[in-house]
Amino acid sequence: MKCPHCDTAISVTWTKYFIYEDKEEIEAYNIEAGKEIRYGIIN
């Protein structure tokens, strides 16, 4: 991946989290629901 600001090659580690509305119901049905948050950390 290249930095959009300076065009230098960078390595990014992406992380994903889910925020659930009703965790017990989601666990009972074994589904991924709610809001997803993704962010990257430059290595």
Order of alpha helices (4+ residues) and beta strands (2+ residues): beta-alpha-beta
